[in-house]
């Protein structure tokens, strides 16, 4: 009777250990997936911020550069050239 109880207790103990390992593995996997998701979100956020900063910097640079009369003339000449080229069908 004692031997049977010991065998049953060992079996229950082994089952509990196996279940705990499975739950631990599942918890680790969920944590890895959550870390990967948050990492991707952070990268996307940084990319969006970098694009916004680049656009703001380019806009500021362009607005400063277009203050000069020579720069304005350059842009006007270019726009005039584009306007005449589109009428000729040239690509």
N, C-alpha and C positions, 0 to 999 in steps of 0.2 A: 504494500500500500504506500509506504514512504517512497519507494523507488518510483512508483507510478506518478506520485505527486511531484517528485523532482523532475521527471521527464516532462510532465505537463507544464511545470513552471519554466523549464528551459525552453520549451516550445513557445510559450507565450512571450517570454523575454526576447527570443529571436524574432518573433513576429513584430513586437513593438520596436525593436531596433531597426528592422527592415522598413517599417512604416515611417519611422522618424527620419531615416536616410532619404526615403522617397520624398517626404515633405520638405526636407532640407534642400534637396536637389531642385525641387519645383520652385522653392523660394529664391534660390540663387538664380535660376533661369529667369524668373520674373524680374528680379533686380537687374540682371544684365540687360534685359529688353527695355526696362525703364531708363536705365543709364544711356543706352543707345538712342532712345527716342529723345531724351532731353539734350543729348549731345548734338543730334541733328537739328533740333529746334534752335539751339544756341548758335550753330554754324549758320543756319538760315537767317537768324536775326543779325548776326555780324555782317553777313553779305548784304542784307538790305541796308544796314547802317552805312556800310562802306560805299554803296552805290549812292545813297543820299548825300553823303559827304563829298563824293567826287562830283556829283551834279552841282552841289552848292558851290564848290570851289571853282568849277568850270564856269558857272554862271557869273560868279564874282569876277573872275579873270576876264571873261568876255565883256562884261559891262565896263570894266576898267579900260580894257584895250579899245573899245569902240568910242571912247571919249575923244580920241584924237581924230582930227580932220582927215589925215592920210588913211587911217584905218577905215573910216566911214566911206571914203572914196573907193578903197579897195573892195569893200563889200558891195557897194553900189555897182561898180564895174563888173564884178563877178555875177551879180544878179542880172545885169543887163545881158551879159554873155549867155547865161543860162536861158534867159527868155528868148534870145535869137536862135540858139541851138535847138530848142524844142520845136520851133516852127519848121526846121529843115528836115526833121526826121532822123537826125544823126543820133547815135547812141553814145 
